[in-house]
Structure formats: structure tokens, C-alpha cells
Amino acid sequence: MTYLKDNPDQALQEFKNLNVDDQLALLWFVYTEMGKSITPAAPGAAGDEIAEGLFNQVKEKSHEEQLQLQRDFLNNADNTISREYGSLSDNTKLLFWYRLAQGMESTTIVPMPPDYQLQGKAKELLEALKGAEFEQQITFLRNSVTSSGASPHGGSEI
């Protein structure tokens, strides 16, 4: 799949066409497969305290609620926490998802089932990401999470 390099909008559309659980799984596998090279945003470029505050709100929920919140973010559900998330800057959203992945790894956030395997388009996207240049990987990740969350209803980005 060379379209990640040649047509990043198509790769993003493929991601958005996945069901929400496959989207979440893909984000998780991107973190685990490429976590060493993909860091959150550049230090100071993201609202560290803001991302941490939102992460702590999610962390306080049950695992079932945590999973639903992640689905809500990607589905643009209109609820208070999704609006808070929707008001974050692009880099802060990227940092927030990085923190979620770290939380999944430590099981403070609902972990990925140990036997889960990516299938079909999600697996193809992961393979394309593995072969992409670092900047393409970051751009894909940022674009994957920036359009998620509910509109903050007139609020400005944090």
C-alpha cells in the first residue's frame, strides 16, 4: 500500500471507514509496533497538563466506561468529556492518545485483549504505516485523532 505516501487522505479515509473497535485496535497496534519511534508531540508543543487532566478523568472510570469513552471520541459523540476532548489542540489530542496507550499497557486503562489480531483493512493500514517514513506516520496518527471528539460548541482550542 503506497497510498500512505502518495495519497494520505485515502489512508485516512480507510481508517475512518473501519468500525470503531478496529480504529481503536489500529491506534493501539501503532503504539505497540512503533511506540519507540513515535513519541507524543514535541515537548512544550502539547498541553501536557490538559492531556493529563483528561486522561485522569478517563482513568477514574470502569474499564467498560473507558472503552465507551474511547469509542465516543472516535464517533464524535456529543457528551461532556467528548466536548472537552474536542476542544484540545491537535498535538494535545495526539499526546492524550499516547497517554491512553501507556495506560492500556499498564492496565490502568482497559487493555487490548491479549489474543486480538488485526484483520483486513486495519491490518493493511498497519503494514503501510510500518513501511512509511516517520513524518508520514506522525501525520497519519495526528489526522486520525484530530477530527474526533464533539464540537466544543463555540469554545476555543486549548
FIKE-646146 format. One record per residue (C-alpha): residue number from 1; residue in one letter; z, y, x. Coordinates in steps of 0.25 Angstrom, whole numbers. Layout:
residues N
SITE pos code    pz    py    px
SITE NUM    A     Z     Y     X
...
***
This chain:
residues 158
SITE pos code    pz    py    px
SITE   1    M     0     0     0
SITE   2    T    -5    12     7
SITE   3    Y    -3    21    -4
SITE   4    L    11    26     0
SITE   5    K     4    33    11
SITE   6    D   -10    36     4
SITE   7    N    -4    39   -10
SITE   8    P    11    41   -10
SITE   9    D    10    46   -25
SITE  10    Q     5    32   -28
SITE  11    A    16    25   -21
SITE  12    L    26    34   -29
SITE  13    Q    19    31   -42
SITE  14    E    20    16   -39
SITE  15    F    35    18   -36
SITE  16    K    37    25   -50
SITE  17    N    29    14   -57
SITE  18    L    39     4   -52
SITE  19    N    50     1   -62
SITE  20    V    63     8   -59
SITE  21    D    70    -4   -53
SITE  22    D    58    -7   -44
SITE  23    Q    59     8   -40
SITE  24    L    74     7   -36
SITE  25    A    71    -6   -29
SITE  26    L    60     0   -21
SITE  27    L    69    12   -17
SITE  28    W    79     2   -12
SITE  29    F    70    -6    -4
SITE  30    V    64     6     2
SITE  31    Y    78    10     7
SITE  32    T    81    -4    12
SITE  33    E    68    -6    18
SITE  34    M    66     7    25
SITE  35    G    80    13    24
SITE  36    K    81    14    39
SITE  37    S    70    24    40
SITE  38    I    71    30    26
SITE  39    T    83    40    26
SITE  40    P    87    49    15
SITE  41    A    82    63    17
SITE  42    A    83    71    29
SITE  43    P    98    75    31
SITE  44    G   100    88    24
SITE  45    A    87    87    16
SITE  46    A    94    80     5
SITE  47    G   106    84    -3
SITE  48    D   115    73     3
SITE  49    E   128    77    -5
SITE  50    I   120    78   -18
SITE  51    A   113    64   -16
SITE  52    E   127    58   -12
SITE  53    G   133    64   -25
SITE  54    L   123    58   -34
SITE  55    F   124    45   -26
SITE  56    N   139    45   -29
SITE  57    Q   136    47   -44
SITE  58    V   127    34   -44
SITE  59    K   137    26   -35
SITE  60    E   148    28   -45
SITE  61    K   140    21   -56
SITE  62    S   140     6   -58
SITE  63    H   128    -2   -51
SITE  64    E   121    -3   -65
SITE  65    E   122    12   -67
SITE  66    Q   118    15   -53
SITE  67    L   105     7   -55
SITE  68    Q   103    14   -68
SITE  69    L   104    28   -62
SITE  70    Q    94    24   -51
SITE  71    R    85    20   -62
SITE  72    D    87    33   -69
SITE  73    F    84    41   -57
SITE  74    L    70    34   -55
SITE  75    N    68    34   -70
SITE  76    N    71    49   -71
SITE  77    A    82    46   -82
SITE  78    D    88    59   -87
SITE  79    N   103    57   -85
SITE  80    T   113    66   -77
SITE  81    I   112    58   -64
SITE  82    S    97    57   -64
SITE  83    R    96    72   -66
SITE  84    E   105    74   -55
SITE  85    Y    97    65   -46
SITE  86    G    84    72   -52
SITE  87    S    89    86   -46
SITE  88    L    90    81   -32
SITE  89    S    80    85   -21
SITE  90    D    70    75   -17
SITE  91    N    78    72    -3
SITE  92    T    91    71   -11
SITE  93    K    85    61   -20
SITE  94    L    80    53    -8
SITE  95    L    94    53    -2
SITE  96    F   100    49   -15
SITE  97    W    91    36   -16
SITE  98    Y    95    34    -1
SITE  99    R   109    34    -5
SITE 100    L   107    25   -17
SITE 101    A   100    15    -7
SITE 102    Q   112    16     2
SITE 103    G   121    14   -10
SITE 104    M   113     1   -14
SITE 105    E   115    -4     0
SITE 106    S   130    -3     0
SITE 107    T   130    -7   -15
SITE 108    T   137     6   -20
SITE 109    I   124     7   -28
SITE 110    V   118    -4   -35
SITE 111    P   112   -13   -25
SITE 112    M    98   -19   -26
SITE 113    P    99   -34   -30
SITE 114    P    98   -42   -17
SITE 115    D    86   -50   -21
SITE 116    Y    78   -39   -27
SITE 117    Q    63   -39   -22
SITE 118    L    53   -28   -24
SITE 119    Q    41   -33   -31
SITE 120    G    27   -28   -34
SITE 121    K    24   -13   -32
SITE 122    A    38   -10   -28
SITE 123    K    37   -20   -16
SITE 124    E    23   -14   -13
SITE 125    L    29     0   -12
SITE 126    L    40    -4    -3
SITE 127    E    30   -11     6
SITE 128    A    21     2     6
SITE 129    L    34    10     9
SITE 130    K    37     1    21
SITE 131    G    24     4    27
SITE 132    A    24    19    25
SITE 133    E    27    30    34
SITE 134    F    42    35    34
SITE 135    E    37    48    27
SITE 136    Q    30    41    16
SITE 137    Q    42    32    14
SITE 138    I    51    44    12
SITE 139    T    41    52     3
SITE 140    F    39    39    -6
SITE 141    L    54    38    -7
SITE 142    R    57    53   -10
SITE 143    N    45    53   -20
SITE 144    S    51    40   -27
SITE 145    V    64    47   -29
SITE 146    T    61    61   -31
SITE 147    S    55    61   -45
SITE 148    S    67    52   -50
SITE 149    G    79    57   -58
SITE 150    A    79    66   -70
SITE 151    S    76    81   -70
SITE 152    P    88    89   -68
SITE 153    H    84    98   -80
SITE 154    G    82   111   -72
SITE 155    G    91   108   -61
SITE 156    S    86   111   -47
SITE 157    E    85   101   -35
SITE 158    I    97    99   -27
***
